[in-house]
Amino acid sequence: MGKGDGGLTTSQDQDTLQVAAAALLVEAALMDETFDDRERATIEQLLTERFELSAGEVTALLDEAKSEVEQSSQLFGFTRIVADSFDNDQRVELVGMLWQVAYADGELHDFEASLLRRLAGLLHVSDYDSGRARQAARAKLVQQDE
């Protein structure tokens, strides 16, 4: 799948989408009540690859996303932006990114698994596609550990 902007037409819309996607990744990292260096590094790498950002841009985006998560108790706004802006393949890709963050610390906590199932539903990603994305995330983790 190409990187593309998911059909967005303005840079402000693209910025909003990037913050929403990053906020969902941060929320996944925070579900076990820790946000460790491995999770942060995973999110930074995923955002760099997905949105083709520089290190400085990723740091600024991640800081803004963390601030948004701290100020909001509603995931629906973030998921709505992504669901409305990404096509199905891009939403499945994001769910895969979420699974990678959930597995970044080496274990999947019940709260993380529950959140990701809920997010997949809100993003209109099928259980089948979410399951495939989860398996791919686990496979990447195993490869990194070898």
C-alpha positions in Angstrom: 0.0 0.0 0.0 1.3 3.4 -0.9 1.7 6.1 1.8 -0.7 8.6 0.4 -2.8 10.9 2.4 -6.0 8.9 2.5 -7.8 11.4 0.3 -7.2 14.5 2.4 -6.9 17.8 0.6 -5.3 20.2 3.0 -2.2 20.2 5.1 -4.3 21.1 8.1 -6.5 18.0 7.6 -3.3 15.9 7.2 -2.0 17.3 10.5 -5.2 16.6 12.2 -5.2 13.0 10.9 -1.6 12.5 11.9 -2.3 13.7 15.5 -5.4 11.5 15.7 -3.4 8.4 14.5 -0.5 9.2 16.9 -3.0 9.7 19.8 -4.4 6.3 19.2 -0.9 4.8 19.3 -0.1 6.7 22.5 -3.4 5.5 24.0 -2.5 1.9 23.2 0.9 2.4 24.8 -0.6 3.9 28.0 -3.2 1.1 28.6 -0.8 -0.8 30.8 -0.1 2.4 32.7 3.5 2.7 31.4 4.9 4.4 28.4 8.4 3.0 28.2 11.3 3.7 25.8 10.5 0.6 23.7 6.9 1.7 23.2 8.0 5.3 22.4 10.7 4.0 19.9 8.1 1.8 18.3 5.6 4.6 17.9 8.3 6.9 16.5 9.4 4.4 14.0 5.8 3.6 12.9 4.9 7.3 12.5 8.2 8.0 10.6 7.4 5.2 8.2 3.7 5.8 7.8 3.8 9.6 7.4 7.3 10.0 6.0 8.3 12.4 8.8 11.7 13.6 10.0 12.9 12.9 13.5 12.0 16.4 14.6 8.5 16.2 13.1 7.9 12.8 14.8 9.0 14.2 18.2 6.6 17.2 17.8 3.8 15.0 16.6 4.2 12.6 19.5 4.4 15.4 22.0 1.2 16.9 20.6 -0.5 13.5 20.6 0.4 12.8 24.2 -1.0 16.2 25.1 -4.3 15.5 23.2 -4.6 12.1 25.0 -4.0 13.7 28.4 -6.7 16.3 27.7 -9.3 14.0 26.2 -11.1 11.0 27.7 -12.8 10.3 24.4 -11.3 8.0 21.8 -14.2 8.4 19.5 -13.0 11.7 18.1 -9.7 10.3 17.2 -11.2 7.1 15.6 -13.8 9.1 13.7 -11.1 11.3 12.1 -9.1 8.2 11.1 -12.2 6.2 10.0 -13.4 9.1 7.8 -10.0 9.8 6.3 -8.4 6.4 5.7 -9.5 3.8 3.3 -9.9 0.2 4.5 -6.3 -0.8 3.8 -5.0 2.2 5.7 -7.3 1.5 8.7 -6.0 -2.1 8.7 -2.5 -0.8 8.6 -3.2 1.5 11.6 -4.6 -1.4 13.5 -1.4 -3.3 12.8 0.5 -0.4 14.1 -1.6 -0.4 17.3 -0.8 -4.1 17.8 2.9 -3.4 17.3 2.7 -0.8 20.1 0.8 -3.1 22.4 3.5 -5.8 21.9 6.4 -3.4 22.1 7.1 -4.0 25.7 7.2 -7.8 25.1 3.8 -8.7 26.5 0.2 -8.0 25.8 -1.9 -6.9 28.8 -5.6 -7.5 29.0 -6.4 -3.8 28.9 -4.4 -3.4 25.7 -6.1 -6.3 24.0 -9.5 -5.0 25.0 -8.7 -1.5 23.8 -7.4 -2.8 20.5 -10.5 -4.9 19.9 -12.7 -1.8 20.6 -10.6 0.4 18.4 -10.7 -2.1 15.5 -14.5 -1.9 15.7 -14.6 1.9 15.9 -12.2 2.0 12.9 -14.5 -0.5 10.9 -11.8 -3.1 10.7 -13.1 -6.7 10.7 -12.1 -9.2 13.3 -10.4 -11.2 10.6 -8.2 -8.3 9.5 -7.5 -7.3 13.0 -6.4 -10.8 13.8 -4.1 -10.9 10.8 -2.6 -7.6 11.9 -2.1 -8.9 15.4 -0.3 -12.0 14.1 1.9 -9.9 11.9 2.8 -7.7 14.9 3.7 -10.7 17.0 5.8 -12.1 14.1 7.7 -8.7 13.9 8.3 -8.9 17.6 9.8 -12.4 17.4 12.0 -11.3 14.5 13.3 -8.3 16.5 14.1 -10.6 19.4 16.2 -13.0 17.4 
